[in-house]
Amino acid sequence: MLVALTTLTSGAGAITSHDPAAGRFDRPQHGFAPPWTTLRDGPPQAVGLDPAPIKAAEDFIASWTRPDASGHPHFSGAVGLLAHDGVVVDRYAAGGALRYADAQGTELPANQQVPMRNDTIFDMASISKLFTSIAVLQLVERGQFTIDTPVSRFFPEFATGDKAAITVKMLLTHTSGFDADPVPSLWAGYPDIPSRRQAVLDSPLKNKPGTTYLYSDINLLTLGFIVEKVTGQSLDKVVHDRITAPLGMADTGYNPPAAKLNRIAATEFEANPPRGLVRGSVHDENAWSLGGVAGHAGVFSTAGDMATLAQTILNGGTYRGHRILRQETVGQMLTNYNQQFPEDSHGLGFELDQPWYMGALASPVTAGHTGYTGTTLVIDPESRSFAILLTNRVHPTRNWGSINTARQVWATSLARAMAVRPVAGKDAWTSTLGNASVATLSTSAFTTHSDQARVSFAAFVDTEGPSDPLQLQVSTDGVNWQPVALSVSGPGAPSGTVTSLSGHGHRAWWRAVGPLPQAASLSLRWRYSTDPSYTGRGVSVDGVKVTEGGRSLLDGERDPADFVAEGWQLSSW
C-alpha cells in the first residue's frame, strides 16, 4: 500500500515546486520509523536478520584490505555499520587508518601504523553535500525562501543570461547546467579565498538549466554560499548549531581539532598541490583552498555519528527529541525530482535508487550519497534500515581503482539478511547469484492432455532490472526451451502478459500464472541470469503447481524431489 505524505504548499516555510513529483512522497505501509526510535546495539537475530550474509560481507571487506595480484589492496582500511529497525546489528573495522609512508605504497613500520577502529574519523568528501542540503531546507522551513526561488535573488552574478533561470531546486538536484567542477581548479587558478568564492559565482554554464542532469560541485558550493548569506554565519557554524550539536554528533564537523588527529584516517600523499600526507585536513583541493569549509566537501565524521544522522532521516527528521527537519521536508528530500532523467533519480540533496552503490537495498525511495575518499551512506525507508561503509581508499593514492563492488556487497549483505518468508510451506527455492551468472531450476517431465494445463507459482524478484531476468521456460525435449507467457499480480507487478520477471523496490511476493501446451512430455525450468554489473537481493520461487481440468500434474510443495537445482537452494529464510 502506498501512502501519500502531505506536502507543505503554502504559508511560512512552504516547500513549493512546479515539479510534477512534488506534493507526494510514495512510501510503503510502514513508512518512517516511529520518531522516538533511538539506536541500540544488538545481534542480527534480535530483529529477525540472518547473520550469515553480514559475516560474509565482513570477510569480503577484510579481504579488500589485503594486497591482491596488483600488489596492493583496494583500500587501506574500512569501518562498516549496519542497522535495522533501530538496532545496530554490526560494527566492523578492518585494515589501517594510517598505513603508508609514501605515494608508492611503502608500508610504515608496524609500530607506526594506526589500525581502523569503530570510532575512526573519516573525511566524508561529498557526503558533506547532505549537511549543506539540510541546512538549506531548514531555511526553507523558516520561510526565508522556497526551493523555486531564483538564485539571482542572492547573487547578481546569476541575474543575466540563462543563469537567471537557475533555482535553488536545480542546485539541489544537479540540473542547473553547471559543469562538474570549477575550471580552473580554485586552488590552482586564484590567489585567495575571496577570488575563489567569486570564481564559483562567475562559473559559466555547460548546459541550459533544467535540460540535463550533471553532478556538479558548483551546485553545492553555491548553496553553501546561500546559507552563509541568509544566516550571516559561516557554513561550519550553521551545520554545528543546527544539525550536529542538536543531534549529539560530537565527532562531526569541519577542520577537526589536532587533539583528534590520532583517530583520523589518512588520505592521500599529494604532490600537486604539494601537501604531502593529507591527514586531518580536507582531501578535496577546492574545499582545502576555501579554508576547509565548503558546501560540497569538508565534513569529517564517524560511522557512529553518521548512524545518528541516518536514523534521524528514518525518524522523519528527529532524534532523541531534537528535531532538525519536519517530516514533510524529509519526505521532499526523498522525492524524485529528476523523473525526466530516469538513471539519475535525485531528491533534495539525496541521490535515490542507485544500485551501483546501494546494491540490493536500492528502491525508488532508497536514499544515499557517496564520497570520493571512499565513503558511502545508504538509507532504506522501506525496511527502516541503513548501511554505512567508510574507507580511506585514496590512502596513499587515488589511483588504486574503484571500490564500488565493496559498496554494493556491504549494502546487499543487509538486504539479503532480511527474511523472505516462504508463502507456501516451510521453504522456497532461492537464488542469490553474483554478476555474470546463470541459475536454473528444472522440473521432472510430465504429460499434459490438452491446452487447458496451467502453471502457477509465487515469485519474489529483486534484480537490477531487465538485464537480470527470471524467466519460466518450457521444453518438450529437455534441450530446446521456450518462454512461458505469464500473467502476474501483486504490488509492483508488471501489467499485461510478460515472458520474464525483473526489477527491484516492490519487495513483495508476486503470483504468476501461465498456459502450457499439450505434450506427451513437458518440462519446466526457471532460469535466472545476471549481467556483468550489479545484482539485487535475488529471486525466490514457491508454491509451484501445474494443474489440468482440476487434476494436479505437479506439486512443488508435496514433491520437491521433482526439481533439479543448479544455483538454487531450498531456504526457509
Buried (B, 14 or more C-beta within 10 A) or exposed (E): EEEEBEBBEEEEBBBBBEBEBBBBBBBBEEBBBEBEBEBEEBEBEEBEBBBEBBBBBBEBBBEBBEEEEEEBBBBBBBBBBBBBBBBBBBBBBBBBBBBBBEBEBEBBEEEEBBEBBEBBBBBBBBBBBBBBBBBBBBBBBEEBBBBBBBBBBBBEBBEEEBBEBBBBBBBBBBBBBBBEBBBEBBBEEBEEEEEBBEBBBEBEBBBEBBEBBBBBBBBBBBBBBBBBEBBEBBBBBBBBEBBBBBBEBEBBBBBBEEEEBEBBBBBBBBEEEEBEBBBBBBBBBBBBBBBBBBBBBBBBBBBBBBBBBBBBBBBBBBBBEEBBBBBBBBBBBBBBBBEBBEEBBBBBBBBBBBBBBBBBBBBBBBBBBBBBBBBBBBBBBBBBBBBBBBBBBBBBBBEBEEBBBBBBBBBBBBBBBBEBBBBBBEBBBBBBBEBEBEBBBBBEBBEBEEEEBBBBBBBBBBBBEEEBBBBBBBBBEEEEBEBBEBBBEBBBBBEEEBBBBBBBBBBEBBBBBBBBEBBEEBBBBBBBBBBEBBBBBBBBBBBBBBBBEEEEBBBBBEEBEBBEBEBBEBBEB
